[in-house]
Amino acid sequence: MSSDVNDFIKNTVTEHPVVLFMKGTAQFPQCGFSGKAIELLRANGVRKLVTVNVLEDPEVREGIKTYSNWPTIPQLYVKGEFIGGVDIMDEMSKSGELKKELQAAGACADDE
């Protein structure tokens, strides 16, 4: 992975409270897993979300897998920490842990 791609990923995940590397956009996910990830985040009240469409840049698409040492996309980061993919997000949502993480990051609406 080039240092430019590594720097882009590192800066993106540390400068924003919640970042989802996904296929497509929040408005138009390009795979079912990315769509499910967006659904889970919305269901848990996320309001401050940055998404990165990995389909726009093959280097970022491969680089994020190296950065996280995780082979699949989507990938969720909260406060710079890698949380996991959609299966982990789903488990965390069911247990209430995902909402707590999002609230702690200041990514949810104030009334939630």
C-alpha positions, 0 to 999 in steps of 0.5 A: 500500500502506498504511503499516500493511501495509508495517510488518506485512510489514517487521516479519514478515520481519525478526523471523523467520529464515524467512518464507513468504508463501503461499496457505493454511497449511503444514498446508493449502496452498491452491495447488500452488505454495505446497504445493511451497514447503512441500515444498522447505523441509521437504526442506531441513530447515527447522524454524523457519518462519513462514508468512503466509496471504495469503488471509486479508488482501487488503491483505497479498496485494497489499502483498507483491507491491509490497514485493518487486516480485515479482508472484507468491505464494509468496514466501520471505524469509530473514533479511529478504532476499527470496529468490524464488518457488517456481521460484527455491527449486527451483533453489536446492534442487537446487544446495544453496544453499537448505539453506545459506541456511536453515542460516545463518539458524538455521532448520534442526534442529541435527543437519542 
